[in-house]
Amino acid sequence: MQPDKNFTTPSPAVFKSILIIHFALLVGQLLFAAVTFNLQAGKTHFEINTGDILTFIVPVFAVVGFLLCNMLGKRQLENIQTDATPTQKLAKYQTAMIIKSALLEGPSLFGIAVFFITGNLFFLMISGALMVYFLLITPTKERVFNDAKFNYDESF
């Protein structure tokens, strides 16, 4: 006889690991931005130069990353089965969050790198906006409970 999968409760450490991954990715972006800003001290400027191809590439890359983050993240969350065990649900949620985070982090790091090369604060502002959104999608217990399709009798 197989044990009832509804009584499998995941360790609270799984939720903590999701938070640690999320904040580690955010802190990495913030530190990279802080270091590049410090290295560019006194050489920064703000300019939207339509003659520079990077003025178009960085925002397009950011918008595409933002849209893919939401589309693919939503698709990953829709794949979570309501009858899965809580541990399986958290594993799927963690996968979805890593995908969403990567799709935001890539354009953000690219924007910071372009800022470092050019000294143009326009690119750092785009990365800053992505980091703010990154912060807004921080996993909370309520968000995980709803997005991972937990039942009221399940907990983590």
N, CA, C and O of each residue as an XYZ file, in Angstrom:
624
protein
N       0.834     -1.180      0.000
C       0.000      0.000      0.000
C       0.879      1.244      0.000
O       1.850      1.335      0.751
N       0.531      2.180     -0.838
C       1.309      3.404     -0.984
C       0.843      4.449      0.031
O      -0.358      4.584      0.264
N       1.776      5.191      0.641
C       1.366      6.221      1.603
C       0.596      7.336      0.910
O       0.803      7.623     -0.269
N      -0.302      7.957      1.677
C      -1.113      9.055      1.143
C      -0.218     10.269      0.922
O       0.424     10.757      1.852
N      -0.182     10.751     -0.319
C       0.713     11.853     -0.645
C       0.273     13.177     -0.035
O       1.070     14.114      0.008
N      -0.960     13.289      0.435
C      -1.441     14.535      1.021
C      -0.823     14.821      2.384
O      -0.888     15.949      2.872
N      -0.222     13.803      2.999
C       0.353     14.010      4.320
C       1.849     14.292      4.263
O       2.501     14.371      5.304
N       2.393     14.443      3.080
C       3.796     14.787      2.932
C       3.936     16.295      3.025
O       3.502     17.020      2.130
N       4.526     16.759      4.083
C       4.708     18.206      4.219
C       6.175     18.536      4.006
O       7.051     17.869      4.557
N       6.441     19.544      3.225
C       7.831     19.911      2.962
C       8.453     20.617      4.154
O       7.763     21.167      5.013
N       9.740     20.585      4.178
C      10.472     21.281      5.222
C      10.374     22.788      5.000
O      10.376     23.245      3.857
N      10.289     23.563      6.082
C      10.308     25.025      5.920
C      11.603     25.509      5.268
O      11.673     26.632      4.768
N      12.624     24.655      5.277
C      13.896     25.025      4.659
C      13.755     25.207      3.155
O      14.524     25.955      2.552
N      12.787     24.536      2.540
C      12.585     24.680      1.095
C      12.151     26.106      0.780
O      12.661     26.716     -0.159
N      11.218     26.639      1.554
C      10.785     28.022      1.345
C      11.938     28.985      1.603
O      12.119     29.960      0.873
N      12.713     28.704      2.643
C      13.864     29.563      2.942
C      14.876     29.537      1.804
O      15.486     30.558      1.485
N      15.055     28.367      1.192
C      16.010     28.290      0.082
C      15.522     29.098     -1.114
O      16.334     29.690     -1.826
N      14.219     29.135     -1.348
C      13.665     29.956     -2.425
C      13.969     31.428     -2.149
O      14.374     32.162     -3.051
N      13.775     31.852     -0.914
C      14.073     33.243     -0.543
C      15.558     33.558     -0.659
O      15.933     34.632     -1.130
N      16.398     32.628     -0.233
C      17.843     32.850     -0.292
C      18.296     33.001     -1.739
O      19.093     33.886     -2.050
N      17.794     32.144     -2.622
C      18.148     32.238     -4.043
C      17.715     33.590     -4.596
O      18.484     34.266     -5.280
N      16.486     33.978     -4.296
C      15.955     35.234     -4.821
C      16.783     36.432     -4.348
O      17.170     37.282     -5.149
N      17.045     36.488     -3.057
C      17.787     37.630     -2.527
C      19.258     37.605     -2.935
O      19.865     38.665     -3.088
N      19.843     36.421     -3.114
C      21.228     36.346     -3.581
C      21.342     36.922     -4.989
O      22.295     37.640     -5.294
N      20.379     36.610     -5.839
C      20.391     37.161     -7.197
C      20.202     38.677     -7.174
O      20.841     39.395     -7.943
N      19.338     39.157     -6.303
C      19.115     40.600     -6.191
C      20.349     41.313     -5.643
O      20.746     42.358     -6.158
N      20.949     40.754     -4.609
C      22.136     41.372     -4.010
C      23.291     41.389     -5.012
O      24.069     42.342     -5.044
N      23.406     40.345     -5.824
C      24.442     40.326     -6.855
C      24.296     41.489     -7.820
O      25.283     42.128     -8.184
N      23.073     41.760     -8.233
C      22.821     42.889     -9.129
C      23.145     44.215     -8.443
O      23.786     45.091     -9.024
N      22.692     44.343     -7.202
C      22.926     45.588     -6.464
C      24.416     45.846     -6.243
O      24.887     46.974     -6.390
N      25.148     44.796     -5.891
C      26.588     44.964     -5.677
C      27.304     45.319     -6.978
O      28.183     46.181     -6.990
N      26.932     44.660     -8.065
C      27.540     44.966     -9.362
C      27.254     46.413     -9.744
O      28.137     47.117    -10.234
N      26.016     46.857     -9.521
C      25.654     48.244     -9.830
C      26.434     49.214     -8.944
O      26.920     50.239     -9.423
N      26.554     48.896     -7.663
C      27.274     49.781     -6.743
C      28.751     49.880     -7.108
O      29.330     50.966     -7.088
N      29.355     48.751     -7.440
C      30.776     48.755     -7.800
C      30.997     49.539     -9.089
O      31.914     50.357     -9.166
N      30.170     49.298    -10.094
C      30.350     50.024    -11.359
C      30.082     51.512    -11.180
O      30.769     52.342    -11.776
N      29.096     51.853    -10.369
C      28.820     53.271    -10.116
C      30.007     53.928     -9.419
O      30.393     55.049     -9.749
N      30.572     53.221     -8.460
C      31.728     53.744     -7.735
C      32.933     53.901     -8.663
O      33.672     54.880     -8.562
N      33.128     52.945     -9.558
C      34.249     53.030    -10.497
C      34.054     54.140    -11.528
O      35.025     54.668    -12.070
N      32.804     54.489    -11.795
C      32.501     55.544    -12.764
C      32.343     56.918    -12.099
O      31.985     57.887    -12.768
N      32.602     57.008    -10.808
C      32.383     58.255    -10.064
C      33.051     59.435    -10.768
O      34.237     59.395    -11.095
N      32.264     60.477    -10.989
C      32.772     61.677    -11.630
C      32.752     61.635    -13.152
O      32.958     62.657    -13.807
N      32.505     60.464    -13.714
C      32.501     60.328    -15.173
C      31.114     59.981    -15.710
O      30.972     59.605    -16.874
N      30.101     60.106    -14.867
C      28.756     59.721    -15.299
C      28.038     60.894    -15.947
O      28.336     62.060    -15.690
N      27.094     60.545    -16.786
C      26.243     61.536    -17.440
C      24.916     60.865    -17.780
O      24.819     59.638    -17.805
N      23.911     61.668    -18.039
C      22.617     61.138    -18.468
C      22.339     61.671    -19.860
O      22.308     62.879    -20.095
N      22.136     60.728    -20.780
C      21.915     61.131    -22.163
C      21.134     60.032    -22.885
O      21.457     58.849    -22.785
N      20.112     60.447    -23.605
C      19.401     59.511    -24.476
C      19.832     59.852    -25.896
O      19.217     60.677    -26.573
N      20.888     59.206    -26.322
C      21.503     59.480    -27.618
C      20.910     58.536    -28.661
O      21.219     57.344    -28.666
N      20.069     59.056    -29.536
C      19.423     58.207    -30.542
C      20.400     57.712    -31.601
O      20.054     56.837    -32.394
N      21.597     58.250    -31.626
C      22.608     57.779    -32.561
C      23.376     56.574    -32.046
O      24.130     55.950    -32.793
N      23.190     56.244    -30.781
C      23.883     55.112    -30.167
C      22.962     53.897    -30.191
O      21.851     53.951    -29.664
N      23.414     52.810    -30.793
C      22.592     51.604    -30.918
C      22.249     51.019    -29.550
O      21.196     50.402    -29.393
N      23.119     51.204    -28.562
C      22.857     50.678    -27.220
C      21.650     51.351    -26.571
O      21.009     50.770    -25.695
N      21.343     52.561    -26.997
C      20.169     53.266    -26.474
C      18.889     52.518    -26.834
O      17.873     52.661    -26.155
N      18.935     51.734    -27.885
C      17.773     50.942    -28.287
C      17.876     49.494    -27.809
O      16.874     48.890    -27.428
N      19.085     48.942    -27.829
C      19.264     47.531    -27.478
C      18.944     47.275    -26.008
O      18.224     46.327    -25.693
N      19.461     48.094    -25.113
C      19.264     47.853    -23.674
C      17.786     47.920    -23.285
O      17.314     47.008    -22.606
N      17.024     48.956    -23.680
C      15.600     48.966    -23.315
C      14.805     47.816    -23.948
O      13.914     47.250    -23.314
N      15.131     47.477    -25.197
C      14.424     46.360    -25.844
C      14.731     45.063    -25.111
O      13.832     44.259    -24.862
N      15.987     44.857    -24.769
C      16.384     43.668    -24.017
C      15.660     43.623    -22.668
O      15.226     42.558    -22.230
N      15.532     44.768    -22.018
C      14.839     44.838    -20.727
C      13.356     44.517    -20.877
O      12.802     43.767    -20.073
N      12.713     45.073    -21.891
C      11.281     44.821    -22.102
C      11.047     43.359    -22.466
O      10.110     42.738    -21.964
N      11.887     42.808    -23.331
C      11.746     41.397    -23.709
C      11.953     40.505    -22.485
O      11.200     39.552    -22.284
N      12.956     40.800    -21.672
C      13.178     40.031    -20.445
C      11.998     40.118    -19.499
O      11.597     39.118    -18.905
N      11.439     41.315    -19.356
C      10.274     41.518    -18.490
C       9.077     40.710    -18.992
O       8.414     40.025    -18.213
N       8.805     40.793    -20.288
C       7.661     40.072    -20.854
C       7.851     38.563    -20.771
O       6.925     37.839    -20.404
N       9.042     38.087    -21.110
C       9.304     36.650    -21.022
C       9.246     36.167    -19.576
O       8.767     35.066    -19.302
N       9.731     36.987    -18.662
C       9.664     36.655    -17.235
C       8.232     36.373    -16.826
O       7.950     35.376    -16.162
N       7.336     37.251    -17.224
C       5.940     37.083    -16.835
C       5.262     35.947    -17.590
O       4.503     35.179    -16.998
N       5.526     35.829    -18.890
C       4.877     34.785    -19.683
C       5.361     33.391    -19.295
O       4.550     32.505    -19.021
N       6.678     33.194    -19.270
C       7.211     31.871    -18.955
C       7.009     31.515    -17.488
O       6.760     30.356    -17.155
N       7.116     32.511    -16.613
C       6.852     32.253    -15.198
C       5.423     31.812    -14.973
O       5.164     30.883    -14.207
N       4.492     32.481    -15.642
C       3.079     32.116    -15.519
C       2.839     30.715    -16.071
O       2.091     29.931    -15.487
N       3.475     30.406    -17.195
C       3.313     29.077    -17.793
C       3.852     27.992    -16.859
O       3.238     26.937    -16.707
N       5.003     28.259    -16.236
C       5.568     27.291    -15.296
C       4.637     27.075    -14.103
O       4.461     25.948    -13.640
N       4.046     28.158    -13.612
C       3.139     28.037    -12.466
C       1.855     27.317    -12.846
O       1.274     26.613    -12.021
N       1.405     27.487    -14.088
C       0.205     26.780    -14.535
C       0.443     25.281    -14.627
O      -0.511     24.506    -14.562
N       1.698     24.853    -14.779
C       2.020     23.429    -14.877
C       1.999     22.719    -13.530
O       2.118     21.495    -13.476
N       1.849     23.465    -12.453
C       1.795     22.838    -11.131
C       0.450     22.131    -10.990
O      -0.607     22.742    -11.148
N       0.508     20.854    -10.695
C      -0.708     20.054    -10.538
C      -1.284     20.260     -9.139
O      -0.545     20.279     -8.155
N      -2.596     20.412     -9.055
C      -3.229     20.624     -7.749
C      -3.137     19.388     -6.870
O      -3.194     19.499     -5.645
N      -2.994     18.201     -7.476
C      -2.923     16.980     -6.673
C      -1.479     16.559     -6.373
O      -1.258     15.476     -5.832
N      -0.511     17.386     -6.712
C       0.892     17.086     -6.408
C       1.136     17.251     -4.911
O       0.374     17.916     -4.209
N       2.202     16.638     -4.446
C       2.549     16.781     -3.029
C       3.060     18.201     -2.781
O       3.511     18.868     -3.712
N       2.993     18.660     -1.546
C       3.523     19.995     -1.245
C       4.997     20.154     -1.631
O       5.410     21.221     -2.085
N       5.781     19.099     -1.451
C       7.190     19.161     -1.830
C       7.338     19.337     -3.333
O       8.171     20.121     -3.786
N       6.538     18.616     -4.108
C       6.574     18.753     -5.567
C       6.127     20.149     -5.991
O       6.697     20.735     -6.911
N       5.115     20.676     -5.325
C       4.627     22.019     -5.651
C       5.705     23.068     -5.395
O       5.909     23.972     -6.205
N       6.393     22.937     -4.263
C       7.455     23.900     -3.953
C       8.628     23.771     -4.923
O       9.250     24.771     -5.283
N       8.931     22.546     -5.346
C      10.012     22.356     -6.316
C       9.658     23.019     -7.643
O      10.503     23.670     -8.256
N       8.418     22.858     -8.086
C       7.973     23.500     -9.335
C       7.973     25.022     -9.176
O       8.359     25.748    -10.092
N       7.541     25.493     -8.013
C       7.536     26.939     -7.767
C       8.960     27.482     -7.793
O       9.218     28.545     -8.358
N       9.882     26.744     -7.177
C      11.275     27.177     -7.162
C      11.829     27.254     -8.586
O      12.550     28.195     -8.921
N      11.501     26.284     -9.412
C      11.928     26.308    -10.812
C      11.370     27.533    -11.524
O      12.089     28.210    -12.259
N      10.092     27.817    -11.308
C       9.461     28.984    -11.938
C      10.134     30.272    -11.481
O      10.365     31.167    -12.294
N      10.451     30.378    -10.203
C      11.092     31.592     -9.688
C      12.504     31.762    -10.243
O      12.928     32.883    -10.524
N      13.231     30.666    -10.400
C      14.582     30.764    -10.954
C      14.517     31.224    -12.406
O      15.329     32.044    -12.834
N      13.558     30.703    -13.162
C      13.387     31.127    -14.557
C      13.032     32.609    -14.613
O      13.622     33.365    -15.385
N      12.063     33.023    -13.790
C      11.665     34.434    -13.773
C      12.837     35.328    -13.378
O      13.063     36.376    -13.983
N      13.566     34.909    -12.374
C      14.694     35.708    -11.896
C      15.777     35.837    -12.961
O      16.333     36.917    -13.159
N      16.073     34.745    -13.640
C      17.111     34.779    -14.676
C      16.715     35.695    -15.824
O      17.553     36.403    -16.381
N      15.432     35.677    -16.175
C      14.971     36.510    -17.284
C      14.963     37.993    -16.928
O      14.981     38.840    -17.821
N      14.936     38.312    -15.662
C      15.072     39.709    -15.234
C      16.528     40.079    -14.988
O      16.958     41.193    -15.288
N      17.273     39.141    -14.443
C      18.652     39.433    -14.076
C      19.542     39.642    -15.301
O      20.424     40.499    -15.280
N      19.324     38.878    -16.358
C      20.144     39.012    -17.563
C      20.132     40.422    -18.129
O      21.194     41.025    -18.285
N      18.950     40.969    -18.444
C      18.906     42.345    -18.954
C      19.421     43.378    -17.948
O      20.006     44.389    -18.335
N      19.201     43.119    -16.669
C      19.676     44.055    -15.652
C      21.203     44.101    -15.632
O      21.794     45.180    -15.624
N      21.832     42.939    -15.624
C      23.295     42.893    -15.634
C      23.859     43.477    -16.927
O      24.903     44.128    -16.917
N      23.165     43.243    -18.036
C      23.596     43.821    -19.313
C      23.543     45.346    -19.243
O      24.468     46.024    -19.691
N      22.466     45.882    -18.684
C      22.343     47.332    -18.540
C      23.428     47.915    -17.654
O      23.957     48.990    -17.936
N      23.761     47.203    -16.579
C      24.824     47.674    -15.688
C      26.170     47.643    -16.412
O      26.974     48.565    -16.273
N      26.413     46.584    -17.182
C      27.670     46.486    -17.935
C      27.774     47.608    -18.970
O      28.845     48.188    -19.150
N      26.671     47.914    -19.645
C      26.682     49.001    -20.627
C      26.900     50.339    -19.922
O      27.599     51.207    -20.443
N      26.306     50.510    -18.742
C      26.574     51.722    -17.957
C      28.061     51.822    -17.640
O      28.653     52.896    -17.746
N      28.657     50.706    -17.254
C      30.079     50.708    -16.910
C      30.937     51.112    -18.109
O      31.930     51.823    -17.957
N      30.552     50.661    -19.283
C      31.311     50.982    -20.495
C      31.116     52.443    -20.902
O      32.071     53.124    -21.276
N      29.868     52.917    -20.826
C      29.547     54.254    -21.353
C      29.516     55.352    -20.300
O      29.755     56.516    -20.621
N      29.227     55.006    -19.052
C      29.053     56.014    -18.009
C      27.699     56.700    -18.075
O      27.451     57.656    -17.340
N      26.821     56.220    -18.950
C      25.508     56.834    -19.139
C      24.520     56.281    -18.108
O      24.238     55.083    -18.084
N      24.007     57.156    -17.270
C      23.076     56.758    -16.212
C      21.746     56.235    -16.747
O      21.006     55.583    -16.011
N      21.432     56.503    -17.994
C      20.205     55.993    -18.608
C      20.145     54.472    -18.492
O      19.094     53.908    -18.186
N      21.271     53.813    -18.737
C      21.312     52.354    -18.694
C      21.211     51.832    -17.259
O      20.606     50.788    -17.013
N      21.797     52.555    -16.332
C      21.703     52.159    -14.928
C      20.274     52.326    -14.415
O      19.821     51.555    -13.569
N      19.570     53.325    -14.921
C      18.169     53.518    -14.528
C      17.297     52.364    -15.018
O      16.393     51.927    -14.305
N      17.554     51.876    -16.206
C      16.801     50.729    -16.720
C      17.049     49.513    -15.832
O      16.115     48.795    -15.475
N      18.304     49.289    -15.481
C      18.628     48.182    -14.579
C      17.983     48.385    -13.214
O      17.516     47.430    -12.594
N      17.958     49.614    -12.753
C      17.309     49.918    -11.475
C      15.830     49.591    -11.503
O      15.289     49.062    -10.531
N      15.168     49.904    -12.617
C      13.743     49.583    -12.742
C      13.529     48.073    -12.711
O      12.576     47.597    -12.094
N      14.403     47.319    -13.369
C      14.286     45.860    -13.342
C      14.521     45.318    -11.931
O      13.868     44.362    -11.513
N      15.450     45.929    -11.204
C      15.711     45.481     -9.831
C      14.534     45.792     -8.912
O      14.236     45.016     -8.004
N      13.868     46.914     -9.139
C      12.672     47.235     -8.348
C      11.595     46.186     -8.605
O      10.963     45.704     -7.665
N      11.383     45.831     -9.863
C      10.394     44.788    -10.170
C      10.827     43.456     -9.567
O       9.997     42.700     -9.062
N      12.121     43.170     -9.618
C      12.675     41.963     -9.014
C      12.314     41.915     -7.533
O      11.953     40.863     -7.005
N      12.414     43.057     -6.876
C      12.062     43.147     -5.461
C      10.561     42.961     -5.249
O      10.138     42.358     -4.264
N       9.765     43.480     -6.174
C       8.309     43.371     -6.047
C       7.802     41.940     -6.196
O       6.740     41.609     -5.668
N       8.534     41.092     -6.899
C       8.088     39.708     -7.070
C       8.736     38.770     -6.050
O       8.753     37.554     -6.239
N       9.261     39.338     -4.983
C       9.848     38.518     -3.928
C       8.817     37.516     -3.421
O       7.686     37.893     -3.111
N       9.199     36.241     -3.333
C       8.252     35.237     -2.851
C       7.868     35.484     -1.388
O       8.731     35.650     -0.525
N       6.581     35.506     -1.133
C       6.063     35.545      0.234
C       5.301     34.247      0.452
O       4.965     33.552     -0.506
N       5.033     33.924      1.699
C       4.289     32.685      1.958
C       2.925     32.710      1.288
O       2.472     31.695      0.760
N       2.265     33.869      1.306
C       0.946     33.979      0.682
C       1.037     33.794     -0.830
O       0.212     33.106     -1.431
N       2.046     34.414     -1.437
C       2.220     34.306     -2.890
C       2.532     32.866     -3.288
O       1.979     32.352     -4.261
N       3.419     32.216     -2.535
C       3.755     30.824     -2.831
C       2.525     29.945     -2.644
O       2.255     29.071     -3.468
N       1.784     30.168     -1.575
C       0.584     29.376     -1.295
C      -0.403     29.473     -2.453
O      -0.957     28.461     -2.882
N      -0.625     30.683     -2.961
C      -1.582     30.870     -4.057
C      -1.029     30.403     -5.397
O      -1.707     29.687     -6.133
N       0.194     30.802     -5.716
C       0.762     30.474     -7.024
C       1.050     28.988     -7.183
O       0.916     28.446     -8.280
N       1.443     28.323     -6.102
C       1.768     26.899     -6.171
C       0.543     26.016     -5.950
O       0.666     24.795     -5.851
N      -0.611     26.619     -5.874
C      -1.894     25.904     -5.777
C      -1.978     24.989     -4.553
O      -2.412     23.841     -4.642
N      -1.553     25.527     -3.415
C      -1.684     24.768     -2.178
C      -3.142     24.734     -1.751
O      -3.890     25.684     -1.978
N      -3.539     23.624     -1.127
C      -4.871     23.510     -0.537
C      -4.797     24.042      0.891
O      -3.712     24.189      1.453
N      -5.947     24.324      1.464
C      -5.959     24.873      2.819
C      -5.455     23.886      3.863
O      -5.020     24.296      4.939
N      -5.506     22.589      3.560
C      -5.021     21.604      4.526
C      -3.524     21.320      4.362
O      -2.953     20.541      5.125
N      -2.894     21.948      3.376
C      -1.462     21.780      3.164
C      -0.728     22.987      3.743
O      -1.255     24.099      3.780
N       0.474     22.743      4.183
C       1.274     23.849      4.710
C       2.736     23.612      4.382
O       3.133     22.532      3.944
N       3.518     24.643      4.606
C       4.965     24.523      4.429
C       5.665     25.410      5.426
O       6.895     25.460      5.450
